[in-house]
Amino acid sequence: MNGFAMITKDQLIDWATSQGWKRDRWGHLQKQLDNGAHRLKLSRIAARHEMKSAAGRFRIRSGYYKDLTITADGKLGGMEF
């Protein structure tokens, strides 16, 4: 994948699992980072990056799959605040 083409939900899942994210029982992706538990919540048309807090989960960023890319340095691009 290059940093210029949009990605599909399946490509996002492939990229995330290669980066250490794990699928949960609902099909979303979870990863424990230094600052806490993170989740990529996947819908039919978009992904939402969330973080868990004492009050529940809150959105950090989100984006439609059509706007997401994998950058040349292997990072996810195209998510908005």
C-alpha positions in Angstrom: 0.0 0.0 0.0 1.2 3.5 -0.7 0.3 6.7 1.0 -1.8 7.9 -1.9 -4.5 5.3 -2.4 -7.6 5.0 -0.3 -7.9 1.8 1.7 -10.7 -0.6 2.4 -11.9 -1.9 5.7 -10.1 -5.2 5.1 -6.9 -3.4 4.3 -7.2 -1.4 7.5 -7.7 -4.6 9.5 -4.6 -6.2 7.8 -2.5 -3.1 8.5 -3.6 -2.8 12.1 -3.1 -6.5 12.9 0.4 -6.2 11.4 1.0 -3.3 13.9 0.0 -5.4 16.9 -3.7 -4.5 17.1 -6.0 -7.5 18.1 -9.6 -8.2 17.0 -12.1 -8.3 19.8 -15.3 -10.3 19.9 -17.2 -7.5 18.1 -14.7 -7.2 15.3 -13.1 -4.0 16.5 -9.3 -3.7 17.0 -7.7 -3.1 20.4 -4.2 -2.3 21.5 -2.6 -1.4 24.9 -0.3 1.6 24.4 1.8 3.5 27.0 -1.0 6.0 27.7 -3.8 3.4 28.0 -6.2 1.1 26.1 -7.0 2.2 22.6 -9.6 0.8 20.1 -10.2 1.2 16.4 -14.0 0.9 16.2 -14.9 -0.2 12.7 -18.2 0.5 11.0 -19.3 -0.3 7.5 -18.0 3.0 6.1 -15.6 4.5 8.8 -13.2 3.9 11.6 -13.1 5.7 14.9 -9.9 5.8 17.1 -11.0 5.7 20.7 -9.3 5.7 24.1 -10.6 4.2 27.3 -11.0 6.4 30.4 -12.6 6.0 33.8 -15.8 7.6 32.3 -15.9 5.2 29.3 -14.5 5.5 25.8 -13.9 8.8 24.0 -13.1 9.5 20.4 -9.6 10.7 19.5 -10.0 10.7 15.7 -12.1 9.3 13.0 -12.3 9.0 9.3 -14.1 7.4 6.4 -12.2 4.5 4.7 -12.2 6.5 1.4 -10.1 9.2 3.1 -7.7 6.9 5.0 -4.2 6.0 3.7 -1.2 4.1 4.9 1.7 6.6 4.7 5.1 5.8 3.2 6.5 5.3 6.8 3.7 2.8 7.6 1.4 5.0 9.6 -2.3 5.5 9.3 -3.2 8.8 7.7 -6.4 10.7 7.0 -8.1 10.6 10.3 -9.6 13.9 11.5 -9.9 15.2 15.1 
